[in-house]
Amino acid sequence: MKYRPLGHTDIQVSVLCLGTMTFGEQNTESHAHLQLDRALEAGVNFIDTAEIYPVPPRGETQGLTETYIGTWLSRRRCRDRVVLATKVAGPGDWLPYLRDGRCRLNRTHIEAAIEASLRRLQTDVIDVYQLHWPDRETNFFGKLGYEPAGGEAGVPIEETLRVLEDLTRSGKVRHIGVSNETPWGLMSYLRLAEQHNLPRPVSIQNPYSLLNRTFDIGLAEIAHRERCGLLAYSPLGFGVLSGKYLDGARPPEARLTLFDRFTRYSSAQGEKATRAYVELARDSGLDPAQMALAWVTGRSFVTSTIIGATNLAQLNSDLASADIELSAQILEQIEVIHKNQPNPCP
C-alpha cells in the first residue's frame, strides 16, 4: 500500500480509503468488521463514513454505519492505527428524521452532530470532520447548472468555520474537509481560513471517475495548488464501471438491483462510455474495475480513492488496484474515449 500526505498536515493516508456507506444496509455488523479487518491488514489506514449512513438513508438505519465502526474500533483497540473521517449533514427536506429535518451547518446542529458521531464511533476525536454538502443553494449531487435566481445564501461560511475552530481547539476534531463543493465554495473556505486564522480544509470529497470528470474543470487546479487533495468517491460509478450491469444485467444483491434510486451512472450515454472502458480494460488484460480505480488513484490531485464493497471478494479486487500502474498507451486510449464521450454521468 502506498501513502500520501493529507493536505498540509503531517498525516500520511493510504491511497485507498475504505468507504463504509453499505454498513448497516447491505452489510451486517459482522460483515462490516470483516471488511475493516481486511482493509487494515492490507495497509488501508483511512476510513470514511458519515452521520447519515448507511445509504440509502433511512430513519430506521441512520447512524448504524458509525455504530459498526465504533464497535470494531473498541474490540480491535486499533484507534491509533486509523485516520477516521466522518461528515455532518447539510440542509435538506429528505432527512426529516435527523434533527427534526432542520439540519444546518450552524453551531447548534454541528455540535449536536459531532457529539452523536463521537458517541457512535466510540472515540474522543475525529481526524477529518467533513461538511457533507453545502448549506447554501448551489449545484452538486449531479446538478451542473447554477441557477442564481432565488438561491438561498445559507449559513455564512465564516460562521461554520468558527464552529469548527472551536471543535478543533476542544480536541474533538483534528482537521476539517469539505464535500460536494464547488470551486467558489472551496476557495471561499480557503480564503476565509487564511484571513481569520480559522481551520483550513485539508481535503475535498467529490465524485470522480471515468464517467464523471467534472472535477477536472475547476477544482483540480485548486486541489493541486492549495494542497487540498481530492478524496474521490464513486470511483466505479456505483459499480457500473465493473461492467456487471451492461446490457441490462442486474446481478443478485448488487446495489442497482436492490435500489432503483441509483440512476446517476445508468444513462444510455453512460452505458456507451462504460462499454468502451470495459472493452479497453479486457483487451489490455486488465480487470475493468481495477483499471477504473487505478486511473483515479493515479491522478496527481487525488489524495485517496474511496472504495466500497459488499463482500470480501469485491474488496480484495479493489485493494489489488493499488498495485496497478497504467501504461502510457492505456492512458492515451482512456483520453480518446473521454474526448468522444466526455462526462456522460455528471
C-alpha positions as CSV (number, residue, x, y, z in Angstrom):
1,M,0.0,0.0,0.0
2,K,1.2,3.5,-0.8
3,Y,0.6,6.6,1.3
4,R,0.2,10.3,0.6
5,P,0.2,13.4,2.8
6,L,-3.3,14.6,3.9
7,G,-3.3,18.2,2.7
8,H,-0.8,20.4,4.5
9,T,-0.7,18.1,7.5
10,D,2.0,15.6,8.5
11,I,-0.6,12.8,8.4
12,Q,0.0,10.1,5.8
13,V,-3.1,8.3,4.5
14,S,-3.3,5.2,2.3
15,V,-4.1,5.9,-1.4
16,L,-7.2,3.8,-0.9
17,C,-9.7,4.7,1.7
18,L,-12.4,2.3,2.9
19,G,-15.9,3.7,2.2
20,T,-18.5,2.3,4.5
21,M,-21.9,3.5,3.4
22,T,-23.2,-0.1,2.9
23,F,-22.6,-0.9,6.6
24,G,-26.0,-1.3,8.2
25,E,-27.9,-1.8,5.0
26,Q,-26.2,-4.3,2.6
27,N,-23.6,-5.3,5.3
28,T,-24.3,-6.7,8.7
29,E,-22.1,-5.7,11.7
30,S,-20.1,-8.9,11.4
31,H,-19.6,-8.4,7.7
32,A,-18.6,-4.8,8.3
33,H,-16.0,-5.9,10.8
34,L,-14.6,-8.4,8.4
35,Q,-14.1,-5.7,5.7
36,L,-12.5,-3.4,8.2
37,D,-10.1,-6.2,9.3
38,R,-9.2,-7.0,5.7
39,A,-8.6,-3.4,4.8
40,L,-6.4,-2.7,7.8
41,E,-4.4,-5.9,7.1
42,A,-3.8,-4.7,3.5
43,G,-2.4,-1.4,4.8
44,V,-5.5,0.8,4.5
45,N,-5.4,3.3,7.4
46,F,-8.1,5.7,6.2
47,I,-11.8,5.1,6.9
48,D,-14.6,7.3,5.7
49,T,-18.1,7.5,7.0
50,A,-21.0,9.9,7.7
51,E,-23.7,10.6,10.2
52,I,-26.4,9.9,7.6
53,Y,-25.0,6.4,6.6
54,P,-25.9,3.8,5.6
55,V,-27.2,4.6,2.1
56,P,-29.9,4.7,1.0
57,P,-30.5,6.9,4.1
58,R,-33.5,5.9,6.2
59,G,-34.6,6.9,9.7
60,E,-34.6,3.3,10.8
61,T,-30.9,2.8,10.0
62,Q,-29.4,6.2,10.4
63,G,-26.2,6.1,12.4
64,L,-25.7,2.3,12.1
65,T,-22.6,2.7,9.9
66,E,-20.8,4.8,12.6
67,T,-22.0,2.4,15.2
68,Y,-20.5,-0.6,13.5
69,I,-17.2,1.2,13.0
70,G,-17.3,2.1,16.7
71,T,-17.8,-1.4,17.9
72,W,-14.9,-2.5,15.6
73,L,-12.6,0.2,17.0
74,S,-13.5,-0.8,20.5
75,R,-13.0,-4.5,20.0
76,R,-9.8,-4.3,18.0
77,R,-8.3,-1.5,20.0
78,C,-6.8,-0.1,16.9
79,R,-7.9,3.6,17.0
80,D,-4.2,4.8,16.9
81,R,-3.8,2.9,13.5
82,V,-6.7,4.6,11.8
83,V,-7.3,8.0,10.3
84,L,-11.0,8.4,10.8
85,A,-13.2,10.7,8.7
86,T,-16.9,11.4,9.1
87,K,-19.4,14.0,7.9
88,V,-22.1,16.3,9.2
89,A,-25.2,16.6,7.1
90,G,-26.2,19.8,5.4
91,P,-29.8,21.0,4.9
92,G,-32.5,19.1,3.0
93,D,-36.1,18.1,3.4
94,W,-35.2,14.5,2.6
95,L,-33.9,13.8,6.1
96,P,-37.0,14.5,8.3
97,Y,-35.7,12.2,11.0
98,L,-32.4,13.9,11.5
99,R,-32.5,16.9,13.9
100,D,-36.2,17.3,13.1
101,G,-35.4,17.7,9.4
102,R,-33.8,21.1,10.0
103,C,-30.1,20.3,9.6
104,R,-27.9,23.4,9.1
105,L,-24.2,24.0,9.2
106,N,-24.5,26.2,12.3
107,R,-23.4,25.8,15.9
108,T,-26.5,24.1,17.2
109,H,-26.6,21.4,14.5
110,I,-22.8,20.8,14.1
111,E,-22.3,20.5,17.9
112,A,-25.2,18.1,18.1
113,A,-24.0,16.1,15.1
114,I,-20.4,15.6,16.3
115,E,-21.4,14.6,19.8
116,A,-23.6,11.9,18.4
117,S,-20.9,10.8,15.9
118,L,-18.3,10.6,18.7
119,R,-20.6,8.5,20.8
120,R,-21.4,6.1,18.0
121,L,-17.8,5.8,16.9
122,Q,-16.6,5.3,20.5
123,T,-13.8,7.8,20.1
124,D,-12.8,11.1,21.5
125,V,-11.7,12.7,18.3
126,I,-12.4,12.8,14.6
127,D,-9.3,13.1,12.4
128,V,-11.1,14.7,9.4
129,Y,-14.6,16.2,10.1
130,Q,-16.2,17.0,6.8
131,L,-19.2,19.1,5.7
132,H,-21.2,16.6,3.7
133,W,-22.7,19.1,1.3
134,P,-23.1,22.9,1.2
135,D,-25.6,24.8,3.3
136,R,-26.3,27.2,0.5
137,E,-28.3,26.5,-2.7
138,T,-25.8,25.6,-5.4
139,N,-25.1,22.9,-7.9
140,F,-24.0,19.5,-6.5
141,F,-25.1,15.8,-6.5
142,G,-25.0,15.7,-10.3
143,K,-26.5,19.1,-11.0
144,L,-24.2,21.0,-13.4
145,G,-26.0,24.3,-14.0
146,Y,-26.1,27.0,-11.3
147,E,-29.3,29.0,-11.0
148,P,-28.8,32.2,-9.0
149,A,-32.4,33.3,-9.1
150,G,-33.8,32.9,-5.6
151,G,-30.8,30.8,-4.5
152,E,-30.6,30.8,-0.7
153,A,-27.3,32.1,0.7
154,G,-27.4,29.7,3.7
155,V,-25.4,29.8,6.9
156,P,-22.3,32.0,6.2
157,I,-19.2,30.0,5.6
158,E,-17.3,32.0,8.2
159,E,-19.9,31.1,10.8
160,T,-19.5,27.5,10.0
161,L,-15.7,27.7,10.2
162,R,-15.8,29.4,13.6
163,V,-17.8,26.4,15.0
164,L,-15.2,24.1,13.5
165,E,-12.5,26.2,15.1
166,D,-14.0,25.7,18.5
167,L,-14.2,21.9,17.9
168,T,-10.5,21.8,16.9
169,R,-9.5,23.8,20.0
170,S,-11.5,21.5,22.2
171,G,-9.7,18.5,20.7
172,K,-12.8,16.8,19.3
173,V,-11.6,17.5,15.7
174,R,-8.1,17.4,14.3
175,H,-8.7,18.6,10.7
176,I,-11.7,19.6,8.5
177,G,-12.7,18.9,5.0
178,V,-15.5,19.8,2.6
179,S,-17.6,17.6,0.3
180,N,-19.7,18.0,-2.8
181,E,-18.3,21.5,-3.1
182,T,-17.9,23.9,-6.0
183,P,-14.8,25.9,-6.9
184,W,-16.3,29.1,-5.4
185,G,-17.2,27.2,-2.2
186,L,-13.8,25.6,-1.8
187,M,-11.9,28.9,-2.5
188,S,-14.2,30.7,-0.1
189,Y,-13.3,28.3,2.7
190,L,-9.6,28.6,2.0
191,R,-9.8,32.4,1.7
192,L,-11.7,32.9,5.0
193,A,-9.5,30.4,6.8
194,E,-6.4,32.4,5.8
195,Q,-8.0,35.8,6.5
196,H,-9.3,34.9,10.0
197,N,-6.8,32.2,11.1
198,L,-9.6,29.5,11.0
199,P,-9.3,25.8,10.3
200,R,-8.2,25.2,6.7
201,P,-9.8,22.3,4.7
202,V,-7.3,19.5,4.2
203,S,-9.4,17.7,1.6
204,I,-12.4,17.8,-0.7
205,Q,-14.6,14.8,-1.2
206,N,-16.4,14.9,-4.5
207,P,-17.4,12.3,-7.1
208,Y,-14.7,11.4,-9.6
209,S,-14.5,8.5,-12.1
210,L,-14.0,7.7,-15.8
211,L,-17.7,8.6,-16.2
212,N,-17.6,11.9,-14.3
213,R,-14.5,14.1,-14.6
214,T,-16.2,17.4,-13.9
215,F,-13.8,17.9,-11.0
216,D,-11.1,18.4,-13.7
217,I,-12.7,21.6,-15.0
218,G,-12.5,24.0,-12.0
219,L,-11.5,22.1,-8.9
220,A,-8.4,20.1,-9.9
221,E,-6.2,23.1,-10.1
222,I,-7.4,24.3,-6.7
223,A,-6.8,20.9,-5.2
224,H,-3.3,20.8,-6.6
225,R,-2.1,24.4,-5.9
226,E,-3.8,24.7,-2.5
227,R,-2.8,21.3,-1.3
228,C,-6.4,20.3,-0.6
229,G,-6.5,17.0,-2.3
230,L,-9.4,15.1,-3.6
231,L,-11.0,12.2,-1.8
232,A,-12.6,10.6,-4.8
233,Y,-16.0,9.0,-4.1
234,S,-17.9,6.8,-6.5
235,P,-14.8,5.9,-8.5
236,L,-16.6,3.0,-10.0
237,G,-19.9,4.8,-10.6
238,F,-21.9,2.6,-8.2
239,G,-20.1,-0.4,-9.6
240,V,-21.2,0.4,-13.2
241,L,-17.5,0.6,-14.4
242,S,-17.0,-3.1,-13.4
243,G,-19.2,-3.9,-16.5
244,K,-21.5,-6.0,-14.4
245,Y,-24.6,-4.0,-15.3
246,L,-24.1,-3.9,-19.1
247,D,-27.0,-4.9,-21.4
248,G,-29.4,-4.5,-18.5
249,A,-27.9,-7.2,-16.3
250,R,-28.9,-7.0,-12.6
251,P,-26.7,-9.4,-10.5
252,P,-28.4,-10.6,-7.3
253,E,-27.7,-8.5,-4.3
254,A,-26.0,-5.8,-6.3
255,R,-26.7,-2.2,-5.4
256,L,-28.6,-1.2,-8.6
257,T,-30.5,-4.5,-8.4
258,L,-31.7,-3.7,-4.8
259,F,-32.2,0.0,-5.1
260,D,-33.8,1.7,-8.1
261,R,-33.0,5.2,-6.8
262,F,-29.4,4.9,-8.0
263,T,-29.7,6.0,-11.7
264,R,-26.9,8.6,-11.9
265,Y,-24.5,6.3,-13.8
266,S,-27.1,4.3,-15.8
267,S,-27.9,6.6,-18.7
268,A,-27.6,5.5,-22.3
269,Q,-24.6,7.8,-22.7
270,G,-23.1,6.3,-19.6
271,E,-23.6,2.7,-20.8
272,K,-21.9,3.6,-24.1
273,A,-18.9,5.0,-22.4
274,T,-18.8,2.2,-19.9
275,R,-18.7,-0.4,-22.7
276,A,-15.8,1.4,-24.3
277,Y,-13.8,1.4,-21.0
278,V,-14.7,-2.2,-20.2
279,E,-13.6,-3.3,-23.6
280,L,-10.3,-1.4,-23.3
281,A,-9.6,-3.0,-20.0
282,R,-10.3,-6.5,-21.2
283,D,-8.3,-6.0,-24.4
284,S,-5.4,-4.9,-22.2
285,G,-5.6,-7.9,-19.9
286,L,-7.0,-5.8,-17.0
287,D,-10.0,-6.2,-14.8
288,P,-12.3,-3.3,-15.7
289,A,-13.0,-2.2,-12.1
290,Q,-9.3,-2.3,-11.2
291,M,-8.4,-0.2,-14.3
292,A,-11.0,2.3,-13.4
293,L,-9.7,2.5,-9.8
294,A,-6.1,2.6,-10.8
295,W,-6.8,5.5,-13.2
296,V,-8.4,7.6,-10.4
297,T,-5.7,6.8,-7.9
298,G,-3.1,7.8,-10.4
299,R,-4.4,11.4,-10.8
300,S,-1.9,13.9,-9.4
301,F,-4.5,15.8,-7.4
302,V,-6.1,12.8,-5.7
303,T,-5.1,12.1,-2.1
304,S,-7.1,8.9,-1.7
305,T,-9.7,6.9,-3.7
306,I,-12.7,5.8,-1.7
307,I,-13.5,2.2,-2.4
308,G,-16.7,0.4,-1.3
309,A,-17.6,-3.2,-1.4
310,T,-20.4,-5.5,-0.2
311,N,-18.3,-8.7,0.1
312,L,-14.7,-9.6,0.6
313,A,-14.2,-10.7,-3.0
314,Q,-15.0,-7.3,-4.2
315,L,-12.9,-5.7,-1.5
316,N,-9.9,-7.8,-2.4
317,S,-10.2,-6.9,-6.0
318,D,-10.4,-3.2,-5.1
319,L,-7.4,-3.4,-2.9
320,A,-5.4,-5.0,-5.6
321,S,-5.9,-1.9,-7.8
322,A,-3.4,-0.1,-5.6
323,D,-0.6,-2.1,-7.2
324,I,-1.6,-1.3,-10.8
325,E,0.2,1.4,-12.8
326,L,-1.5,2.0,-16.1
327,S,0.8,2.2,-19.1
328,A,1.1,5.4,-21.2
329,Q,-0.7,3.6,-24.1
330,I,-3.8,2.8,-21.9
331,L,-3.9,6.3,-20.5
332,E,-3.9,7.6,-24.1
333,Q,-6.7,5.3,-25.0
334,I,-8.7,6.4,-22.0
335,E,-8.3,10.0,-23.2
336,V,-9.6,9.1,-26.6
337,I,-12.8,7.6,-25.1
338,H,-13.2,10.6,-22.8
339,K,-13.0,13.0,-25.7
340,N,-15.6,11.0,-27.7
341,Q,-17.9,10.8,-24.7
342,P,-17.0,13.5,-22.1
343,N,-18.6,13.3,-18.7
344,P,-21.6,11.2,-19.6
345,C,-22.7,10.9,-15.9
346,P,-22.0,14.1,-14.0
